[in-house]
């Protein structure tokens, strides 16, 4: 290690990647250890192990959940995961498509912006879960349509407003510059505005994945024949705390993986944005 | 035909802005004719309408009164016959240096749909030609070694060099520059002034440069315009106080230049 010539404060001082990895691992380890300690205490005091499954027990539960179901010849855990991810993807896709269309139109055209901002902001104030009853009636109780609709409804208003905001904040100079280089209005939008906002849009989509999961699990709690939320409800009925915890940990892992995916996508499509200093 | 008509012709030009219900006239009765190969430096105090004049000539703003013509055609919106270099945000952050310089050629010679539908053909035919031409222009501003970098990886001076190349590749009949070197340190500034004077001679482009730095205006220009407001009528807009030909690259400490400086300071900067 060479010595840093600069003044180093404890505030925001940079760390080596290896140090970061080590500290992150310690964080996880401390968490697991604390949980194990809680389980140990609970059981020593005569608590029901059913309500305090240890890490080993969770691993066994994971094994149970991934057993092949004799009746359907499938593993419910994986089919649940696949079903949930598919609906999540559909809901996100629909929501992103709507928001991208509306958001860019609002960001580029002042007339559309003036017309839609009040409506979209008002819709954004509705707690999406309040729409579950309506969507179940409109899109049917049985299919997945109402869950997709709920996710799309939940994420699009904020995403639309966000996209319109960043599209409006594209420096006017670059737009004028594009015109002065011979661009037509459509090519200003496609070649000067859209590429500039892509990294911020991906960032906003990344933040929308969290709420999308909330709406999906909520919808699956209420009505589903498969899916992770459905799996949790079944586990709850059989008072299998260990199964619930396995599902919850699995949700954390899936969420992190999706997050990394978007991060990677952002680096791939907009390598210039990664290291850009503002201004 | 277009050779005989003035590159730029403004008559009776006036502009006002409405701020908090009050009209503020920026400038009025502005007549300006630019013919042939000139490098016009526009100076004036803040608020005298230098940048406004530039935006009107570019077409990104409409005048309140008066007409603007370029080669006889009225100016209604920015187009590829008038290039612009801003002080900031001149480049597209998502494009590399080379792609920034190529941008205008891409836009001018191909439609989006045409490009997408004929991708392999476009790639081999047009793209290579654009690339070569862009590299040539980058060499002119001595940035060919940085072609694959993104704008944020360059210093402010280098970014302005790219912006100059980006505008000049379109061979505009007039190049507009809005305090292009205002944010740069003195050394970089000087070297860029030399670059732009060289480009002026090489490319046969008329240049209209706005600056608040009188020395800079005298160094780069072949014609000096001073916009100033009459001190006795603060409500009126500014006018052209001085319009005279000057010697480009004249040494700044020569008696003639010093005399001119004193004259302009006395006349123009009373506003």
HADDOCK unambig.tbl for C-alpha pairs under 7 A between the chains (distance, minus, plus):
assign (segid A and resid 171 and name CA) (segid B and resid 89 and name CA) 6.75 0.50 0.50
assign (segid A and resid 173 and name CA) (segid B and resid 89 and name CA) 6.00 0.50 0.50
assign (segid A and resid 173 and name CA) (segid B and resid 90 and name CA) 6.46 0.50 0.50
assign (segid A and resid 174 and name CA) (segid B and resid 89 and name CA) 6.30 0.50 0.50
assign (segid A and resid 174 and name CA) (segid B and resid 90 and name CA) 6.16 0.50 0.50
assign (segid A and resid 174 and name CA) (segid B and resid 91 and name CA) 6.71 0.50 0.50
assign (segid A and resid 174 and name CA) (segid B and resid 92 and name CA) 6.55 0.50 0.50
assign (segid A and resid 176 and name CA) (segid B and resid 60 and name CA) 6.98 0.50 0.50
assign (segid A and resid 177 and name CA) (segid B and resid 84 and name CA) 6.65 0.50 0.50
assign (segid A and resid 179 and name CA) (segid B and resid 78 and name CA) 5.72 0.50 0.50
assign (segid A and resid 179 and name CA) (segid B and resid 79 and name CA) 5.71 0.50 0.50
assign (segid A and resid 180 and name CA) (segid B and resid 78 and name CA) 5.06 0.50 0.50
assign (segid A and resid 180 and name CA) (segid B and resid 79 and name CA) 4.45 0.50 0.50
assign (segid A and resid 180 and name CA) (segid B and resid 80 and name CA) 4.78 0.50 0.50
assign (segid A and resid 180 and name CA) (segid B and resid 82 and name CA) 6.29 0.50 0.50
assign (segid A and resid 180 and name CA) (segid B and resid 83 and name CA) 5.68 0.50 0.50
assign (segid A and resid 180 and name CA) (segid B and resid 84 and name CA) 6.92 0.50 0.50
assign (segid A and resid 181 and name CA) (segid B and resid 79 and name CA) 6.57 0.50 0.50
assign (segid A and resid 181 and name CA) (segid B and resid 80 and name CA) 4.82 0.50 0.50
assign (segid A and resid 181 and name CA) (segid B and resid 83 and name CA) 6.93 0.50 0.50
assign (segid A and resid 181 and name CA) (segid B and resid 104 and name CA) 4.69 0.50 0.50
assign (segid A and resid 181 and name CA) (segid B and resid 170 and name CA) 6.99 0.50 0.50
assign (segid A and resid 182 and name CA) (segid B and resid 79 and name CA) 5.40 0.50 0.50
assign (segid A and resid 182 and name CA) (segid B and resid 80 and name CA) 4.51 0.50 0.50
assign (segid A and resid 182 and name CA) (segid B and resid 104 and name CA) 6.37 0.50 0.50
assign (segid A and resid 182 and name CA) (segid B and resid 107 and name CA) 6.09 0.50 0.50
assign (segid A and resid 182 and name CA) (segid B and resid 108 and name CA) 5.70 0.50 0.50
assign (segid A and resid 183 and name CA) (segid B and resid 107 and name CA) 5.64 0.50 0.50
assign (segid A and resid 195 and name CA) (segid B and resid 94 and name CA) 6.51 0.50 0.50
assign (segid A and resid 196 and name CA) (segid B and resid 94 and name CA) 6.07 0.50 0.50
assign (segid A and resid 272 and name CA) (segid B and resid 94 and name CA) 5.98 0.50 0.50
assign (segid A and resid 272 and name CA) (segid B and resid 150 and name CA) 6.44 0.50 0.50
assign (segid A and resid 276 and name CA) (segid B and resid 152 and name CA) 5.81 0.50 0.50
assign (segid A and resid 277 and name CA) (segid B and resid 152 and name CA) 6.92 0.50 0.50
